[in-house]
Amino acid sequence: MYDRSTREQTLALVAQGRSLNSVSKQTGISRYAIRSWRTRVEPLSRATECPRCEPEPRPPAATEAYAYLLGLYLGDGCLSKQPRNRGYALRIACADAWPGLIVACREAVKAVRPMNSVCIIQRQGCVMVTSYSHHWPCLFPQHGPGKKHERRIALAPWQQEIVDDHPWEFIRGLIHSDGCRITNRTTRTVGGERRRYEYPRYFFTNMSADIIRLYTSTLDRVGVEWKPAHQARRAENISVAKRSSVALMDQHIGPKY
């Protein structure tokens, strides 16, 4: 938790015209937190109820971080009820191969629920970015019994508004969870000569038709052309391979790191 004085001093640096990246590096405070302070500078206490439980429900203050976290949750996240009235655990699985993803996920969780701690639980080949709160189901109403691909997944109107405001953050969360950027290699005969070609493309794979629809409809909204690729084990695979669309994805998403 950062006190009001720290928040005001940090925002003063931003007001000088400095980038969020440079202020974040100097202060050690995440960009998502700094963005959220622009909306609400007053620190929240642990006793503060979640924004969805207020008499007039409102979205989380850190809407950009939430859009990214929503994508991660729909891909590799889950909520589980905890014993002894400890509320719910939000767990996002992040592969050890992508340390930058682990940092970004942790920052997003902290920005969305700054009053709750975030911990890293090591598993074989991955970590579980974990945070406990009674209010995670309020923020992720897609939670329910069974696997995501076996039940209906739809965004609440307030979630859709956030995705509409921050479509690239939502896409980035989905790609960081169930997607990738690869180099495709192929050969082609040109003028009787066999030539080898390489080109980048993006893939997103998920077994939920509803999550696929959310992904592709958001791609449509930002002008990215896509097409279905082959299906494997009931999972739908969406490809972005057109040069202009890949360039657009590279501008806003890029490879995982």
PyMOL commands that set and color helices and strands:
alter all, ss='L'
color gray80, all
select helices_A, chain A and resi 4-15+20-27+31-39+51-53+63-76+99-112+136-139+148-150+157-165+167-178+209-222+243-252
alter helices_A, ss='H'
color red, helices_A
select strands_A, chain A and resi 77-81+88-95+118-123+126-133+179-190+193-206+227-228+236-240
alter strands_A, ss='S'
color yellow, strands_A
deselect
rebuild
show_as cartoon
